[in-house]
Amino acid sequence: MRLDPLSLKLFVAVMEEGTIADAAARAHIAASAASRRIRELESVLGTPLFARSNRGAEATPAAFELLDRARAVLADLDDIARQMAAHSRGARGQVRITANISAITQFLPAQLQSFAQAHPGVQVHLQERISSDIARAVADNAADVGILNPVRWGPQLAFLPYRRDELVVVAPAGHALARRRAVTMAEALDHDFVGAHPGSAINNRLVQAAGEAGKPLRLRIQVTSYDAMCLMVAAGLGIGVMPRGSARLYLRPLKIRAVALDEPWAARMLALCLRADGVLPPAARLLVEHLQRDDGA
């Protein structure tokens, strides 16, 4: 016969209450049933735990030695139950994710909220970086997952499709381009720009487009966030290029306009970036699966 956790719990109750009758009342069972369980426990252990007499049951030295061990075993069982309950609500652990501002402003808030609801035991640490820094962080194992604009970042990285977005031109309400339905980059280059962060995917794309068009990119100012870009655009310091989903947050309050950018590269793909070895902690794998299937709706 094996040790029964219920019998161990009853034994601890007898030691704490002082009598089998009081322990039985605490366990909500009959005193005769409690006494029988204690005798069965003694039989399994091969030693008496209580010396019984007309005055009651007195604990033996073996009982005092068993008490600490029984409490430790029961505590371990309770801890196992708590941990399994946590797993039933979702995995436990931490995930380090780095993402560009396009993903953070358009998709991640709703997705991370739904992930937190599904997996409350997982802590997500999010950091905003430009795509080149994201690729480096994932390759160096400084991040588990990245979200960036996929280009040739090196053989040590692998990519999974994430979301599509569209670049648009943002202009002040009274600007010459504001009433246009679409504008080419060659036309946009005739105007001053509020640029994105140096080294960012959008900034690199604008520099490349200006070179292809044979026109200068007239950057009056460069900023590191889309809200700063929109504020500068609203102040009349130039036009900007940013994702439509990000621009939508600022159009009405700042009285600026979003104009379609008539270029093939305006339609973009954002990708999940992972190490090519495919090694991911379980919590990170859960997040990757969630980001791929959840649209944040």
Phi and psi in degrees as a GROMACS rama.xvg file:
@    title "Ramachandran Plot"
@    xaxis  label "Phi"
@    yaxis  label "Psi"
@TYPE xy
-93.9432  162.04  ARG-2
-66.0842  135.827  LEU-3
-103.457  121.819  ASP-4
-56.205  -34.6345  PRO-5
-65.8468  -38.0871  LEU-6
-68.2736  -38.5707  SER-7
-62.4229  -41.7643  LEU-8
-64.4784  -39.7052  LYS-9
-66.9229  -40.3204  LEU-10
-58.8348  -45.9064  PHE-11
-60.7351  -39.7771  VAL-12
-62.9007  -40.2545  ALA-13
-61.5738  -43.8832  VAL-14
-64.4866  -36.6746  MET-15
-81.0653  -34.5243  GLU-16
-86.4141  -27.3451  GLU-17
98.9983  -22.9083  GLY-18
-139.006  156.12  THR-19
-68.0371  -36.9522  ILE-20
-62.1797  -45.0082  ALA-21
-67.4138  -37.3818  ASP-22
-65.555  -38.09  ALA-23
-64.6631  -40.8821  ALA-24
-63.6042  -40.41  ALA-25
-63.3087  -35.6438  ARG-26
-88.6498  -3.1259  ALA-27
62.0327  42.3479  HIS-28
-131.167  166.866  ILE-29
-70.2286  149.554  ALA-30
-61.7462  -35.6599  ALA-31
-65.3611  -38.473  SER-32
-67.3017  -38.5243  ALA-33
-64.8528  -43.2858  ALA-34
-62.4261  -39.9351  SER-35
-64.078  -41.0576  ARG-36
-63.5496  -40.7058  ARG-37
-64.6186  -40.7185  ILE-38
-65.3138  -39.0216  ARG-39
-64.54  -38.46  GLU-40
-64.2597  -42.0595  LEU-41
-62.9157  -37.3992  GLU-42
-65.6553  -41.2549  SER-43
-64.8744  -41.0004  VAL-44
-79.7987  -20.7689  LEU-45
76.0656  22.8797  GLY-46
-153.666  144.983  THR-47
-71.9775  140.419  PRO-48
-101.332  -22.9397  LEU-49
-137.623  136.634  PHE-50
-92.3854  112.232  ALA-51
-92.2711  140.45  ARG-52
-151.92  -178.465  SER-53
-62.5208  -22.5367  ASN-54
-87.0417  -2.30919  ARG-55
123.87  -156.491  GLY-56
-115.715  124.249  ALA-57
-107.468  131.016  GLU-58
-64.5313  137.982  ALA-59
-89.8192  167.746  THR-60
-56.1056  -33.8905  PRO-61
-63.7863  -35.1972  ALA-62
-64.902  -41.5852  ALA-63
-67.0396  -34.9823  PHE-64
-68.8858  -37.4952  GLU-65
-70.3063  -29.3904  LEU-66
-56.5911  -51.0956  LEU-67
-64.1436  -39.9801  ASP-68
-65.7115  -41.0991  ARG-69
-64.6102  -43.4231  ALA-70
-60.7095  -40.5566  ARG-71
-65.5902  -42.6938  ALA-72
-62.9603  -44.8642  VAL-73
-65.3058  -35.5153  LEU-74
-65.6302  -40.726  ALA-75
-63.3672  -41.8354  ASP-76
-63.011  -41.0715  LEU-77
-64.011  -38.4315  ASP-78
-66.0138  -39.7837  ASP-79
-60.6508  -43.4428  ILE-80
-62.2693  -41.0979  ALA-81
-65.1312  -43.0088  ARG-82
-65.7974  -40.6275  GLN-83
-68.1697  -34.5042  MET-84
-63.9806  -38.7145  ALA-85
-64.112  -39.5685  ALA-86
-67.5776  -31.642  HIS-87
-67.1182  -24.4446  SER-88
-90.1039  -5.96306  ARG-89
139.25  168.525  GLY-90
-70.3123  168.398  ALA-91
-121.159  152.511  ARG-92
140.577  -167.977  GLY-93
-130.072  147.591  GLN-94
-129.831  130.459  VAL-95
-101.772  119.042  ARG-96
-127.328  134.004  ILE-97
-116.975  138.79  THR-98
-145.011  154.159  ALA-99
-80.8487  167.517  ASN-100
-65.3833  -27.3393  ILE-101
-63.3849  -44.6436  SER-102
-68.5679  -39.4919  ALA-103
-66.31  -40.3787  ILE-104
-84.0007  -21.1548  THR-105
-102.545  -39.2094  GLN-106
-124.237  -38.3704  PHE-107
-68.9916  -35.0932  LEU-108
-54.2433  -51.2454  PRO-109
-68.2517  -37.7414  ALA-110
-68.5192  -41.5795  GLN-111
-69.8856  -30.5048  LEU-112
-64.7269  -46.0525  GLN-113
-68.5134  -33.0309  SER-114
-66.2472  -41.9959  PHE-115
-63.5438  -35.7474  ALA-116
-68.5981  -37.3882  GLN-117
-77.7449  -30.3396  ALA-118
-134.632  72.0122  HIS-119
-64.2951  -17.5193  PRO-120
-83.6031  -3.1013  GLY-121
-102.631  126.953  VAL-122
-96.6936  126.524  GLN-123
-106.51  123.35  VAL-124
-106.981  111.669  HIS-125
-107.164  134.799  LEU-126
-132.083  134.937  GLN-127
-88.3643  130.645  GLU-128
-146.677  166.64  ARG-129
-79.034  162.295  ILE-130
-58.404  -40.6579  SER-131
-63.5312  -38.5344  SER-132
-70.9626  -33.3299  ASP-133
-63.2709  -47.5149  ILE-134
-59.2744  -41.5284  ALA-135
-66.9118  -40.0783  ARG-136
-63.9964  -41.8902  ALA-137
-68.1782  -44.0199  VAL-138
-61.7237  -35.4431  ALA-139
-88.1748  5.57634  ASP-140
63.3056  25.952  ASN-141
-86.5195  -9.32533  ALA-142
-144.488  147.94  ALA-143
-83.0305  -38.0835  ASP-144
-138.797  142.599  VAL-145
-126.149  156.041  GLY-146
-127.771  122.096  ILE-147
-154.704  -179.753  LEU-148
-88.7229  116.471  ASN-149
-75.0635  124.9  PRO-150
-134.838  -163.458  VAL-151
-81.7239  90.6288  ARG-152
-94.1888  -3.06416  TRP-153
121.047  156.206  GLY-154
-71.3605  -13.2218  PRO-155
-79.6372  -2.20426  GLN-156
-117.609  150.967  LEU-157
-126.935  155.382  ALA-158
-130.771  143.148  PHE-159
-123.292  141.142  LEU-160
-61.2193  140.727  PRO-161
-121.476  -76.5146  TYR-162
-146.199  158.67  ARG-163
-104.214  146.007  ARG-164
-140.174  176.125  ASP-165
-133.634  128.263  GLU-166
-81.6231  139.359  LEU-167
-131.902  164.534  VAL-168
-94.9991  129.149  VAL-169
-105.931  135.071  VAL-170
-142.291  153.611  ALA-171
-61.1935  153.915  PRO-172
-54.7521  -35.3144  ALA-173
-93.1302  7.74645  GLY-174
-73.1589  154.835  HIS-175
-60.9148  -28.013  ALA-176
-90.901  -8.30335  LEU-177
-65.1896  -28.2751  ALA-178
-94.0494  0.0557262  ARG-179
-76.9947  147.166  ARG-180
-79.3748  -31.4775  ARG-181
-154.166  155.917  ALA-182
-144.85  142.702  VAL-183
-85.4697  164.242  THR-184
-67.1226  -35.038  MET-185
-60.3251  -38.7626  ALA-186
-71.0728  -41.0884  GLU-187
-64.1523  -31.0326  ALA-188
-69.0912  -9.19584  LEU-189
-76.4502  -2.17127  ASP-190
-122.765  160.525  HIS-191
-69.0904  149.836  ASP-192
-119.039  145.775  PHE-193
-97.6598  112.003  VAL-194
-89.1634  162.878  GLY-195
-85.696  -178.781  ALA-196
-55.7898  132.429  HIS-197
-55.8234  131.907  PRO-198
89.5429  -7.79018  GLY-199
-73.2983  160.603  SER-200
-61.0527  -41.4028  ALA-201
-66.9018  -44.3873  ILE-202
-61.7543  -42.1428  ASN-203
-63.2775  -38.588  ASN-204
-66.5314  -38.8626  ARG-205
-66.4827  -41.1514  LEU-206
-61.6095  -43.7732  VAL-207
-64.2586  -42.8832  GLN-208
-64.805  -38.0103  ALA-209
-64.0601  -40.8324  ALA-210
-63.7382  -41.0029  GLY-211
-66.7621  -33.1488  GLU-212
-84.1268  -10.477  ALA-213
70.2361  29.3267  GLY-214
-126.639  151.815  LYS-215
-75.5978  149.481  PRO-216
-94.2121  107.526  LEU-217
-88.4596  85.9976  ARG-218
-86.9198  114.216  LEU-219
-84.4089  -28.0155  ARG-220
-160.849  149.965  ILE-221
-122.465  137.72  GLN-222
-126.245  168.345  VAL-223
-110.058  5.0048  THR-224
-146.27  156.951  SER-225
-72.5813  -32.48  TYR-226
-66.0829  -38.7228  ASP-227
-65.3045  -39.5851  ALA-228
-60.4482  -46.3043  MET-229
-66.4406  -36.2943  CYS-230
-63.5593  -41.8486  LEU-231
-68.7156  -37.9833  MET-232
-63.3467  -45.7227  VAL-233
-61.4079  -29.4699  ALA-234
-79.9745  -0.975618  ALA-235
84.1673  18.8353  GLY-236
-85.574  -5.23707  LEU-237
152.743  -177.222  GLY-238
-102.906  165.419  ILE-239
-136.066  167.753  GLY-240
-126.082  128.111  VAL-241
-158.345  167.362  MET-242
-66.2644  144.985  PRO-243
-60.2277  -42.6462  ARG-244
-61.5795  -34.7743  GLY-245
-74.551  -40.2031  SER-246
-63.0499  -32.9551  ALA-247
-58.2826  -26.6062  ARG-248
-68.6689  -22.6525  LEU-249
-116.574  -8.1419  TYR-250
-59.6715  -54.7212  LEU-251
-69.2442  -49.9336  ARG-252
-63.7198  -31.2766  PRO-253
-101.572  -2.26181  LEU-254
56.2949  51.2571  LYS-255
-117.29  166.812  ILE-256
-120.2  148.242  ARG-257
-109.47  124.841  ALA-258
-117.828  133.506  VAL-259
-58.9099  139.786  ALA-260
-97.9406  112.342  LEU-261
-83.776  70.3141  ASP-262
-141.403  143.259  GLU-263
-61.8416  -30.4307  PRO-264
-80.6865  -2.69625  TRP-265
-69.8518  -25.3992  ALA-266
-87.9479  117.54  ALA-267
-121.318  159.846  ARG-268
-115.827  127.783  MET-269
-95.0971  144.553  LEU-270
-129.293  152.139  ALA-271
-83.7084  131.256  LEU-272
-109.587  126.118  CYS-273
-131.512  162.821  LEU-274
-70.6652  141.413  ARG-275
-65.278  -20.9056  ALA-276
-70.9215  -11.0804  ASP-277
75.5802  6.18408  GLY-278
-81.8803  115.659  VAL-279
-133.393  137.141  LEU-280
-60.69  153.025  PRO-281
-54.8035  -40.7776  PRO-282
-65.4865  -38.7474  ALA-283
-66.483  -37.4874  ALA-284
-65.0368  -39.4031  ARG-285
-59.7205  -41.9934  LEU-286
-66.0662  -42.5906  LEU-287
-59.629  -45.1998  VAL-288
-62.7506  -38.9153  GLU-289
-65.9784  -43.8324  HIS-290
-65.3749  -32.2849  LEU-291
-73.3563  -34.6813  GLN-292
-100.01  -21.4017  ARG-293
-94.9587  128.762  ASP-294
-96.7686  5.32315  ASP-295
78.6602  2.13836  GLY-296
